[in-house]
Amino acid sequence: ILQEGGSEVGTFTSPYVECFNERISVDGNPISDEDLVKAAEAIKPLTDELEKTELGAPTEFEIITAMAFYYFARIHPVDILIVEVGLGGRYDSTNIIHPFVSVITNVGYDHMNILGDNLMDIAMEKAGIFKSGQPVITTVQNEEILEKYEEIVQKNRTTLYKLGEEFTYEDLGPTENGESFTVKTLYQTYENLEISMIGRHQIENATLAIMVAEYLRQFYAIYVEEEHIREGLKKAYWPARFDIVLEKPTVILDSAHNKEGINSLVETLNRHYPSKKGSILFTALKDKPVDEMLQTLEQLDYPIYFTEIDDPRASTAEELFEKSNAPSKEIVKDWQGFLSNKLATQSDDELLIVCGSIYFVSDVKSFLKK
């Protein structure tokens, strides 16, 4: 949306899907290798110095965050920077900035070994990004969490904008290539909007993005008109989010790697492909709620093929197979061979869904490109 209005927009996101450079981008274009090296050379002496102190060496994510801020400050300044928190919020290395606005999409069960094993603990870690005088815009629906957020926001002498109150949407149903909906904010109503990202959860995300864009227009005079919102939504794309990478046969990559992500995936499949046959290629890391993820996937009644990736945190195919109650399941160690064979034999009207781990989906996307 901001790009359509003519702003140059930097993004700092994680993890990457196809190449490391994606994490630091301008208008969707990853940082060049040359500039990545410049940023690394600027930060490296500082990490060496820090390593000799009682604090010890910084983490990889801390180093990349410092590189990103250096890049956007000294090498390629931009009009607006969107910074995605790496983990939680309160102690995250991105949380040294004082932003125009803080945004929380939802609060789900992820990184529980660090953030806590209940939603309120996780929610409070995320609330660490709230800043004095800066508003918070959210699609969180949990009443208990919202009450707590209201308290914090009032102490900070600012405002909480909530989905369902200050901004709302009406779901107009799926289209052939996405979703259609109407959005009403404090300032305006937008009829018959369309996005090419698929799933009802993406309607919520788009509604949130509109509210953020409107806030920036109202309070910071950022140039955003209705046509920029409409066009920006249509062009918005994020790899590996219900990403239809092949058609006939249909192959869908989805980086759903926690309970909420799998719920959205299953809901979206039922919404867009209610009567299609399909199969699932799945793997997951050990620190994810695998039992609950599998219970949801098994509702689709698709055969599930379990594989594994080369990562110290990864579950083995055998471990996943044992946890599954799917009536049709199989262990597939050679996922490249499995995919090649599946693409050659799968019927045109059948689905193949690859999910469970961002790292795995990234590997599969690179493999399919080749």
C-alpha positions in Angstrom: 0.0 0.0 0.0 2.8 2.4 1.0 4.8 1.6 -2.2 1.7 2.3 -4.3 1.5 5.7 -2.7 5.1 6.4 -3.8 7.0 5.7 -0.5 10.2 3.8 -0.5 9.7 1.1 2.1 12.3 -0.9 3.9 11.5 -4.3 5.6 13.4 -6.3 8.1 11.8 -9.8 8.4 12.7 -13.3 9.4 13.2 -16.1 8.5 13.9 -16.0 4.8 12.3 -18.3 2.3 14.6 -18.4 -0.7 17.7 -16.4 0.0 19.2 -14.9 3.2 19.3 -11.3 1.7 15.4 -11.3 1.7 15.6 -10.4 5.4 16.8 -6.9 4.6 14.8 -5.5 1.6 13.7 -2.3 -0.1 10.4 -2.2 -2.0 10.5 -6.0 -1.9 14.0 -6.3 -3.4 16.6 -8.0 -1.2 19.8 -6.2 -0.2 22.6 -6.8 -2.7 25.5 -9.0 -1.7 27.8 -6.0 -1.9 25.8 -4.0 0.6 25.3 -7.0 2.8 29.1 -7.3 3.0 29.5 -3.5 3.7 27.0 -3.8 6.6 28.7 -6.9 7.9 32.1 -5.2 7.8 30.8 -2.2 9.8 29.3 -4.4 12.5 32.0 -7.2 12.8 34.5 -5.1 14.8 31.8 -4.3 17.3 30.8 -8.0 17.7 34.5 -8.9 18.3 34.7 -6.1 20.9 31.5 -7.3 22.6 32.7 -10.9 22.7 35.6 -9.9 25.0 33.2 -8.3 27.6 31.2 -10.1 30.3 28.2 -9.8 28.1 29.7 -12.3 25.6 29.2 -12.6 21.8 25.9 -11.4 20.4 23.5 -13.9 18.8 23.2 -14.3 15.0 19.8 -12.4 15.1 21.3 -9.5 17.1 24.1 -9.2 14.6 21.6 -9.2 11.6 19.4 -6.7 13.4 22.4 -4.3 13.9 23.3 -4.8 10.2 19.8 -4.0 9.1 19.7 -0.8 11.2 23.1 0.2 9.9 22.0 -0.4 6.3 18.8 1.7 6.6 20.6 4.5 8.5 23.9 4.8 6.5 23.8 2.8 3.2 20.2 3.0 1.9 17.9 5.3 4.0 14.2 4.8 3.2 11.0 6.7 3.7 9.4 4.1 6.0 10.8 1.0 7.7 8.7 -2.0 8.7 10.5 -4.0 11.4 9.2 -7.5 12.2 10.0 -8.6 15.8 12.1 -11.8 15.8 10.8 -13.4 18.9 8.4 -12.1 21.5 9.0 -8.4 21.7 10.1 -7.3 25.2 13.7 -8.6 25.0 13.9 -8.8 21.2 16.9 -7.1 19.6 14.6 -5.0 17.3 13.0 -3.4 20.4 15.4 -0.5 20.6 13.4 1.6 18.2 10.6 4.1 19.0 8.1 3.4 16.1 5.3 5.5 14.6 2.9 2.6 15.5 3.1 -0.9 17.0 1.2 -3.7 15.4 0.2 -7.1 16.8 -1.6 -9.5 14.5 -2.5 -12.3 16.9 -1.1 -14.1 20.0 -0.5 -17.8 19.4 1.4 -20.7 20.9 4.9 -20.3 19.5 8.4 -20.2 21.0 6.9 -21.4 24.2 10.2 -22.6 25.6 11.3 -19.0 25.8 8.1 -16.9 25.9 6.0 -19.0 28.3 3.5 -21.8 28.0 0.2 -19.8 28.3 -1.3 -17.1 26.0 -1.2 -14.4 28.6 2.5 -14.8 29.2 3.2 -14.8 25.4 0.9 -11.7 25.0 2.8 -9.8 27.7 6.1 -10.5 26.0 4.6 -9.1 22.7 3.3 -6.1 24.6 7.0 -5.2 25.3 7.0 -3.3 21.9 4.3 -0.8 23.2 5.8 2.6 23.5 4.8 5.8 25.3 2.6 8.0 23.1 2.6 5.5 20.2 -0.6 3.7 19.4 -1.2 0.0 19.0 -3.2 -1.6 16.2 -4.2 -5.3 16.7 -6.4 -8.1 15.4 -6.2 -10.0 18.7 -9.6 -11.3 19.7 -8.9 -12.7 23.2 -10.9 -10.4 25.6 -8.6 -11.1 28.6 -5.5 -10.1 26.6 -7.3 -7.0 25.2 -8.2 -5.8 28.7 -4.5 -6.1 29.7 -3.4 -4.3 26.5 -5.9 -1.5 27.2 -4.3 -1.1 30.7 -0.8 -0.8 29.3 -1.8 1.5 26.5 -3.6 3.8 29.0 -0.5 4.0 31.1 1.4 4.9 28.0 -1.1 7.7 27.3 -2.0 6.4 23.9 -4.7 4.4 22.0 -5.5 0.8 21.2 -7.2 0.2 17.8 -9.0 -3.1 17.8 -10.5 -5.3 15.1 -14.2 -5.5 15.6 -14.4 -2.0 17.2 -12.3 0.8 15.6 -12.0 -1.2 12.3 -14.1 -4.1 10.9 -14.5 -6.2 7.8 -17.2 -8.1 6.0 -16.1 -11.3 4.3 -17.6 -11.4 0.8 -16.3 -14.9 0.1 -13.5 -16.4 -1.9 -12.7 -15.4 -5.5 -11.0 -17.6 -8.1 -7.6 -16.2 -7.2 -8.0 -14.8 -3.7 -10.5 -13.2 -1.3 -13.1 -10.4 -1.5 -14.3 -8.2 1.4 -15.4 -4.8 2.6 -13.6 -2.8 5.3 -14.9 0.0 7.5 -12.4 2.1 9.6 -12.9 5.2 11.8 -12.2 7.2 8.6 -13.7 5.5 5.6 -15.5 2.5 4.1 -13.8 0.5 1.3 -16.3 -1.7 -0.7 -15.4 -4.8 -2.6 -11.7 -5.0 -1.9 -9.7 -7.9 -3.3 -6.5 -9.7 -2.3 -4.6 -12.4 -4.1 -3.3 -13.9 -0.9 -5.6 -16.8 0.0 -7.4 -17.5 3.3 -9.9 -15.7 5.7 -6.9 -14.9 8.0 -5.4 -12.9 5.1 -8.6 -10.8 5.1 -7.9 -10.0 8.7 -4.3 -9.1 7.9 -5.3 -6.9 5.0 -7.9 -5.1 7.2 -5.2 -4.5 9.8 -2.8 -3.2 7.1 -5.5 -0.7 5.9 -6.0 0.6 9.4 -2.2 1.1 9.8 -1.9 2.9 6.5 -4.8 5.1 7.4 -3.2 5.9 10.8 0.0 6.9 9.0 -2.0 9.1 6.6 -4.0 10.8 9.3 -1.1 11.5 11.8 2.1 11.5 9.7 0.7 12.9 6.4 2.0 9.8 4.6 0.6 9.9 1.0 -2.0 7.1 0.8 -5.2 7.3 -1.3 -8.0 4.8 -1.8 -6.5 3.6 -5.2 -3.2 2.9 -3.4 -5.0 0.7 -0.9 -6.8 -1.2 -3.6 -3.8 -1.7 -5.8 -1.5 -2.4 -2.9 -3.8 -5.2 -1.6 -4.1 -6.8 -5.0 -0.3 -6.9 -5.5 0.6 -8.0 -1.9 2.4 -11.3 -2.0 4.4 -13.3 0.6 6.1 -16.5 -0.4 5.1 -19.8 1.2 1.8 -18.5 2.6 -0.8 -20.8 0.9 1.5 -20.3 -2.1 0.2 -22.1 -5.2 3.6 -22.8 -6.9 2.3 -25.2 -9.5 -1.1 -25.8 -11.2 -2.2 -29.1 -12.8 -1.2 -30.7 -10.6 -1.7 -28.1 -7.9 1.1 -27.9 -5.4 0.6 -25.6 -2.4 3.5 -24.5 -0.1 2.4 -23.2 3.3 4.9 -22.4 6.1 2.3 -23.2 8.7 4.6 -24.3 11.6 2.5 -23.9 14.7 -1.1 -24.7 15.8 -2.6 -21.5 14.6 -0.9 -21.7 11.2 -2.2 -25.3 10.7 -5.7 -24.2 11.7 -5.6 -21.5 9.1 -4.3 -23.8 6.4 -7.0 -26.4 7.0 -9.7 -23.7 7.1 -8.4 -22.3 3.8 -8.3 -25.7 2.1 -11.9 -26.3 3.2 -12.9 -22.8 2.0 -11.3 -22.9 -1.5 -11.1 -26.7 -2.2 -14.0 -28.2 -0.3 -14.3 -31.4 -2.4 -10.8 -31.9 -3.8 -8.6 -34.9 -3.1 -5.2 -34.3 -1.8 -2.1 -35.5 0.1 0.3 -33.8 2.5 4.1 -33.8 2.8 4.9 -32.8 6.4 7.8 -32.3 8.8 8.2 -30.2 11.9 10.7 -29.1 14.5 10.7 -30.8 18.0 9.8 -27.6 19.9 6.4 -27.2 18.1 3.0 -28.6 19.4 3.2 -31.4 16.8 0.4 -33.5 18.4 -2.1 -30.7 18.0 -0.9 -29.8 14.6 -1.4 -33.4 13.4 -4.8 -33.7 14.9 -6.0 -30.7 12.9 -4.3 -31.9 9.6 -5.9 -35.3 10.1 -9.4 -33.7 9.8 -8.7 -33.3 6.1 -8.6 -37.1 5.7 -5.7 -36.9 3.3 -2.8 -39.3 3.3 0.2 -37.8 5.1 3.8 -38.4 4.1 6.3 -37.7 6.8 9.9 -36.6 6.1 12.7 -34.8 7.9 15.3 -32.0 7.5 18.9 -31.7 8.5 18.5 -29.5 11.6 19.4 -30.3 15.2 15.9 -29.2 16.3 14.1 -31.3 13.7 11.8 -34.3 14.5 12.6 -37.5 12.6 10.2 -38.9 10.1 9.7 -41.9 12.4 8.8 -39.7 15.5 6.2 -37.8 13.4 4.8 -41.1 12.0 4.4 -42.5 15.5 2.5 -39.5 16.7 0.0 -39.5 13.8 -3.4 -41.2 13.8 -3.9 -40.7 10.1 -5.5 -43.8 8.5 -3.1 -43.4 5.6 0.4 -42.5 6.4 3.9 -43.2 5.2 7.6 -42.4 6.0 9.4 -40.7 3.1 13.1 -40.1 3.7 13.9 -39.0 0.2 11.5 -36.1 -0.2 13.1 -34.9 -3.4 12.5 -38.3 -5.1 9.0 -38.4 -3.6 8.2 -35.0 -5.1 9.6 -35.8 -8.5 7.5 -39.0 -8.6 4.4 -37.3 -7.2 4.5 -34.6 -9.8 4.8 -37.1 -12.6 1.9 -39.3 -11.4 -0.5 -37.0 -9.6 -3.8 -36.3 -11.4 -4.5 -32.7 -12.5 -7.4 -32.2 -10.1 -5.5 -33.4 -7.1 -3.7 -31.2 -4.4 -0.3 -31.7 -2.9 0.2 -29.6 0.3 3.7 -29.1 1.7 3.7 -27.7 5.3 4.9 -28.0 8.9 8.2 -26.1 8.8 9.4 -22.8 7.2 12.8 -24.2 6.7 11.5 -27.3 4.9 9.1 -25.3 2.7 12.0 -23.0 1.8 14.0 -26.1 0.7 11.1 -27.4 -1.3 10.5 -24.1 -3.1 14.2 -24.0 -4.1 14.0 -27.6 -5.3 10.9 -27.0 -7.4 12.4 -23.9 -8.9 15.3 -26.0 -10.2 
